[in-house]
Amino acid sequence: MKKIKDSSADYPKLGKLISWVDKPGSNQKIFYILILLCTASFGLEWTYEKHAYFEIESYKGFYAFYGFIVFSVLIFIATLLRKIVKVRENFYLEKSIDSESYPDDQIQRIDHDA
Amino acid sequence: MMLDFLHQIPTAFLFFGAAFIVMLLPQGNIRNIALLGAPVIAAIQVWTLGMGEFYTIPFFGFDLELMRLDSLSRIFVLIFCLAAFLGNLFAWHLRDTVQQVSALAYAGSAIGAALSGDMIALFFYWEATAIASVFLIWARRTEGSYWTGMRYLIIQIASGVILIAGVAFYYHDTGSIEFDKMELNSIATWLIFLSFGMKCAFPLLHNWLQDSYPAATITGTVILSAFTTKLAVYALARGFAGTEILIYIGTIMALFPIFFAEIENDLRRVLAYSLNNQLGFMVVGVGIGTELALNGTASHAFAHILYKALLFMSVGAVMFRTGTSKASELGGLYKTMPKTAIFCLIGAASISAFPLFSGFITKSLTLSAVAKEHYTYIWLALVFASAGVLSHSGIKIPFFTFFAHDSGKRPKEAPFHMLLAMGLTAFLCIFIGVFPNFLYSILPYEVNYQPYTMEHIAGQLQLLLFALLAFAIIYRRGLHPPEIRAVNLDSDVIYRKLIPSIFVYFAFIVSSCFVSINKLSKSIFSDLVSKLNHSHGPDSSRAASWPAGAMVISIAALLGLSLFVIFFS
């Protein structure tokens, strides 16, 4: 495995600020914040009267359930789809850009501490 | 005075003129200023010109209308100007005349097409967009991009050929070439519809989009993403508003790309699938055809060009620094490219339609129009597609580029001009989201719609947050499809692999048959010749008994026969 030389002291200020997300425990905290936000958005249902166009839309928490379920279904179908359509990266050989590298003379590959 | 002069020139010609001038200017800041100036001047011209038809030229007995400015064409022309400006700003570092000229000519052609009042002018500009834009792919200057450009060009030119065939039939049927609302009731209108559908990336006609956009240059893709497909949306809105079949086509367009985008490794191809999905919403709006729906389509196209450009810019900036746009090779880049990461997140929030971002105030117009017309299943499918948008553009693009597993890459932040272009675009995404009335005021029809009601906000937040929760659970459990180096087959495998391999197989069979028949006939013929030689040849037993004068008689007979033929012929 490639060893990463982490010199976080040299990162831009904004990068250091965001690096909170990588600290131990942050992952869990983000998850709890998300659950909290979900609960709050669910709770909003009781603050207004619905003017639904469809019967299904009028049920409390319709969008919450629908969002959760369709997202899960999407991931499930996409995983199955990959089993059917996945081929090696150079499948189309030289007639495609899939396995060729981007020309070096058109980019500026510079490290942040260079 | 200056403005009066400006009003005399068709907007497309401003771009073509600028493209010519750019070629004469030296590379550097002066040329870059000209590249930025052209769209600004064009936007000022369109903004100050007012509505009407301003420029007609005779052409082989037809009157070509080059400047039809109304509320539908104006919004598309304005956003095209804005996209050209932002794209050229993003490409400030570029010192490639081919791409610079191509970008201006392409933008000019798209604007010319949007302003065409007749279908012959539309055809010329339609083809010009194809020819001008392919150089943005070829400018990558690799073998892969050459072949991809050829495939792109064939399909784009074919679209134009079908268009002019349709126009010819249409003229024969109606005696008119005016580009206005049509009914799908003749071969003429079906051909025109098909031509628009090819550029709009209808299902099964869509492959050129996912094939070519990731193959273009870093800056080329930003330019490409704005024009061709939105021009097609405009053409459909102009010609086929209220055509019911578009509702179903649009729904399929909104749905099927989300699955492919989820498993695609090249992030610029993910964005191309995402673009296809967004077009689906616009096409549904055209299919519904009510004022609310057409406002939805136009505003969605406007907002979409901005946030899609922003996403392509952020992935492009990463590519500029790392040389790759493959999710499997990226991750953890927020540490050293935090500003690009934030701009990408703004683009992601906009396309996902979070409240206060541009997608929210535009997509809800289309969804409300669908709901008002009581298309229950279409509405459910579009809400599903909205969750799909969050999945690939809202989560996948920023998460796997800037967060997720650490790739170990520590590239420098994007150059200032790229940050400026992204910053401006991000600002517009938020500005439109916070102040929807600005965009609503330039829509084709009067807007009587309030996006920021508690019901809308709560519904959208629930949908997005619970979809995010599903992602978090799936990702934490390791069930999310991993980013791996692979290609996913789409229906273009039919013409890129299957048909060529059938041809090769067929050619093999034909050539084998030919060789066998040749061999067989040769062996039969040589056998016959050797037998005749044996019985009648000079060394045969019969030859010994022939008189010497027999040959002279034969030749005399042959000459006589020749004379006979010549005499009667």
HADDOCK unambig.tbl for C-alpha pairs under 7 A between the chains (distance, minus, plus):
assign (segid A and resid 4 and name CA) (segid B and resid 408 and name CA) 5.31 0.50 0.50
assign (segid A and resid 11 and name CA) (segid B and resid 335 and name CA) 6.29 0.50 0.50
assign (segid A and resid 11 and name CA) (segid B and resid 336 and name CA) 5.67 0.50 0.50
assign (segid A and resid 12 and name CA) (segid B and resid 336 and name CA) 6.18 0.50 0.50
assign (segid A and resid 14 and name CA) (segid B and resid 338 and name CA) 5.95 0.50 0.50
assign (segid A and resid 15 and name CA) (segid B and resid 334 and name CA) 5.99 0.50 0.50
assign (segid A and resid 15 and name CA) (segid B and resid 335 and name CA) 4.31 0.50 0.50
assign (segid A and resid 15 and name CA) (segid B and resid 336 and name CA) 5.90 0.50 0.50
assign (segid A and resid 15 and name CA) (segid B and resid 338 and name CA) 5.07 0.50 0.50
assign (segid A and resid 16 and name CA) (segid B and resid 335 and name CA) 6.61 0.50 0.50
assign (segid A and resid 19 and name CA) (segid B and resid 335 and name CA) 6.67 0.50 0.50
assign (segid A and resid 34 and name CA) (segid B and resid 469 and name CA) 6.76 0.50 0.50
assign (segid A and resid 38 and name CA) (segid B and resid 462 and name CA) 6.61 0.50 0.50
assign (segid A and resid 38 and name CA) (segid B and resid 465 and name CA) 5.73 0.50 0.50
assign (segid A and resid 38 and name CA) (segid B and resid 466 and name CA) 6.17 0.50 0.50
assign (segid A and resid 41 and name CA) (segid B and resid 458 and name CA) 5.97 0.50 0.50
assign (segid A and resid 41 and name CA) (segid B and resid 461 and name CA) 6.34 0.50 0.50
assign (segid A and resid 41 and name CA) (segid B and resid 462 and name CA) 5.53 0.50 0.50
assign (segid A and resid 42 and name CA) (segid B and resid 462 and name CA) 6.43 0.50 0.50
assign (segid A and resid 44 and name CA) (segid B and resid 458 and name CA) 6.25 0.50 0.50
assign (segid A and resid 45 and name CA) (segid B and resid 458 and name CA) 7.00 0.50 0.50
assign (segid A and resid 48 and name CA) (segid B and resid 454 and name CA) 6.82 0.50 0.50
assign (segid A and resid 48 and name CA) (segid B and resid 455 and name CA) 6.75 0.50 0.50
assign (segid A and resid 50 and name CA) (segid B and resid 455 and name CA) 6.59 0.50 0.50
assign (segid A and resid 53 and name CA) (segid B and resid 371 and name CA) 6.03 0.50 0.50
assign (segid A and resid 53 and name CA) (segid B and resid 372 and name CA) 6.84 0.50 0.50
assign (segid A and resid 54 and name CA) (segid B and resid 376 and name CA) 6.98 0.50 0.50
assign (segid A and resid 63 and name CA) (segid B and resid 459 and name CA) 5.77 0.50 0.50
assign (segid A and resid 63 and name CA) (segid B and resid 462 and name CA) 5.61 0.50 0.50
assign (segid A and resid 63 and name CA) (segid B and resid 463 and name CA) 4.82 0.50 0.50
assign (segid A and resid 64 and name CA) (segid B and resid 462 and name CA) 4.78 0.50 0.50
assign (segid A and resid 64 and name CA) (segid B and resid 463 and name CA) 5.14 0.50 0.50
assign (segid A and resid 64 and name CA) (segid B and resid 466 and name CA) 5.44 0.50 0.50
assign (segid A and resid 66 and name CA) (segid B and resid 463 and name CA) 6.99 0.50 0.50
assign (segid A and resid 67 and name CA) (segid B and resid 387 and name CA) 6.34 0.50 0.50
assign (segid A and resid 67 and name CA) (segid B and resid 463 and name CA) 4.51 0.50 0.50
assign (segid A and resid 67 and name CA) (segid B and resid 464 and name CA) 6.59 0.50 0.50
assign (segid A and resid 67 and name CA) (segid B and resid 466 and name CA) 5.61 0.50 0.50
assign (segid A and resid 67 and name CA) (segid B and resid 467 and name CA) 4.83 0.50 0.50
assign (segid A and resid 68 and name CA) (segid B and resid 466 and name CA) 5.04 0.50 0.50
assign (segid A and resid 68 and name CA) (segid B and resid 467 and name CA) 4.67 0.50 0.50
assign (segid A and resid 68 and name CA) (segid B and resid 470 and name CA) 5.43 0.50 0.50
assign (segid A and resid 70 and name CA) (segid B and resid 384 and name CA) 6.09 0.50 0.50
assign (segid A and resid 71 and name CA) (segid B and resid 387 and name CA) 6.24 0.50 0.50
assign (segid A and resid 71 and name CA) (segid B and resid 388 and name CA) 6.87 0.50 0.50
assign (segid A and resid 71 and name CA) (segid B and resid 467 and name CA) 5.54 0.50 0.50
assign (segid A and resid 71 and name CA) (segid B and resid 470 and name CA) 6.49 0.50 0.50
assign (segid A and resid 72 and name CA) (segid B and resid 470 and name CA) 6.27 0.50 0.50
assign (segid A and resid 74 and name CA) (segid B and resid 259 and name CA) 6.68 0.50 0.50
assign (segid A and resid 75 and name CA) (segid B and resid 480 and name CA) 6.81 0.50 0.50
assign (segid A and resid 78 and name CA) (segid B and resid 259 and name CA) 4.98 0.50 0.50
assign (segid A and resid 78 and name CA) (segid B and resid 260 and name CA) 6.94 0.50 0.50
assign (segid A and resid 78 and name CA) (segid B and resid 262 and name CA) 6.34 0.50 0.50
assign (segid A and resid 78 and name CA) (segid B and resid 263 and name CA) 6.43 0.50 0.50
assign (segid A and resid 79 and name CA) (segid B and resid 481 and name CA) 5.92 0.50 0.50
assign (segid A and resid 82 and name CA) (segid B and resid 263 and name CA) 6.48 0.50 0.50
assign (segid A and resid 85 and name CA) (segid B and resid 488 and name CA) 5.05 0.50 0.50
assign (segid A and resid 85 and name CA) (segid B and resid 489 and name CA) 4.90 0.50 0.50
assign (segid A and resid 86 and name CA) (segid B and resid 486 and name CA) 6.41 0.50 0.50
assign (segid A and resid 86 and name CA) (segid B and resid 487 and name CA) 5.84 0.50 0.50
assign (segid A and resid 86 and name CA) (segid B and resid 488 and name CA) 4.53 0.50 0.50
assign (segid A and resid 86 and name CA) (segid B and resid 489 and name CA) 6.39 0.50 0.50
assign (segid A and resid 87 and name CA) (segid B and resid 486 and name CA) 5.92 0.50 0.50
assign (segid A and resid 87 and name CA) (segid B and resid 487 and name CA) 5.38 0.50 0.50
assign (segid A and resid 87 and name CA) (segid B and resid 488 and name CA) 6.03 0.50 0.50
assign (segid A and resid 88 and name CA) (segid B and resid 486 and name CA) 5.06 0.50 0.50
assign (segid A and resid 88 and name CA) (segid B and resid 487 and name CA) 5.96 0.50 0.50
assign (segid A and resid 89 and name CA) (segid B and resid 485 and name CA) 6.24 0.50 0.50
assign (segid A and resid 89 and name CA) (segid B and resid 486 and name CA) 4.39 0.50 0.50
assign (segid A and resid 89 and name CA) (segid B and resid 487 and name CA) 4.98 0.50 0.50
assign (segid A and resid 94 and name CA) (segid B and resid 143 and name CA) 6.59 0.50 0.50
assign (segid A and resid 94 and name CA) (segid B and resid 144 and name CA) 5.58 0.50 0.50
assign (segid A and resid 95 and name CA) (segid B and resid 143 and name CA) 6.81 0.50 0.50
assign (segid A and resid 95 and name CA) (segid B and resid 144 and name CA) 4.78 0.50 0.50
assign (segid A and resid 95 and name CA) (segid B and resid 147 and name CA) 5.34 0.50 0.50
assign (segid A and resid 95 and name CA) (segid B and resid 148 and name CA) 6.87 0.50 0.50
assign (segid A and resid 96 and name CA) (segid B and resid 144 and name CA) 4.22 0.50 0.50
assign (segid A and resid 96 and name CA) (segid B and resid 145 and name CA) 6.68 0.50 0.50
assign (segid A and resid 96 and name CA) (segid B and resid 147 and name CA) 6.77 0.50 0.50
assign (segid A and resid 96 and name CA) (segid B and resid 148 and name CA) 6.22 0.50 0.50
assign (segid A and resid 97 and name CA) (segid B and resid 144 and name CA) 4.53 0.50 0.50
assign (segid A and resid 97 and name CA) (segid B and resid 145 and name CA) 6.12 0.50 0.50
assign (segid A and resid 97 and name CA) (segid B and resid 215 and name CA) 6.02 0.50 0.50
assign (segid A and resid 102 and name CA) (segid B and resid 323 and name CA) 5.85 0.50 0.50
assign (segid A and resid 102 and name CA) (segid B and resid 324 and name CA) 6.93 0.50 0.50
assign (segid A and resid 107 and name CA) (segid B and resid 320 and name CA) 4.82 0.50 0.50
assign (segid A and resid 107 and name CA) (segid B and resid 321 and name CA) 6.63 0.50 0.50
assign (segid A and resid 107 and name CA) (segid B and resid 323 and name CA) 6.80 0.50 0.50
assign (segid A and resid 108 and name CA) (segid B and resid 320 and name CA) 5.85 0.50 0.50
assign (segid A and resid 108 and name CA) (segid B and resid 321 and name CA) 5.56 0.50 0.50
assign (segid A and resid 109 and name CA) (segid B and resid 320 and name CA) 6.67 0.50 0.50
assign (segid A and resid 109 and name CA) (segid B and resid 321 and name CA) 4.42 0.50 0.50
assign (segid A and resid 109 and name CA) (segid B and resid 322 and name CA) 5.55 0.50 0.50
assign (segid A and resid 109 and name CA) (segid B and resid 323 and name CA) 6.88 0.50 0.50
assign (segid A and resid 110 and name CA) (segid B and resid 321 and name CA) 6.12 0.50 0.50
assign (segid A and resid 110 and name CA) (segid B and resid 411 and name CA) 5.80 0.50 0.50
assign (segid A and resid 110 and name CA) (segid B and resid 412 and name CA) 5.67 0.50 0.50
assign (segid A and resid 111 and name CA) (segid B and resid 410 and name CA) 5.71 0.50 0.50
assign (segid A and resid 111 and name CA) (segid B and resid 411 and name CA) 4.29 0.50 0.50
assign (segid A and resid 111 and name CA) (segid B and resid 412 and name CA) 4.98 0.50 0.50
assign (segid A and resid 112 and name CA) (segid B and resid 336 and name CA) 6.27 0.50 0.50
assign (segid A and resid 112 and name CA) (segid B and resid 410 and name CA) 5.89 0.50 0.50
assign (segid A and resid 112 and name CA) (segid B and resid 411 and name CA) 4.92 0.50 0.50
assign (segid A and resid 112 and name CA) (segid B and resid 412 and name CA) 3.61 0.50 0.50
assign (segid A and resid 112 and name CA) (segid B and resid 413 and name CA) 6.82 0.50 0.50
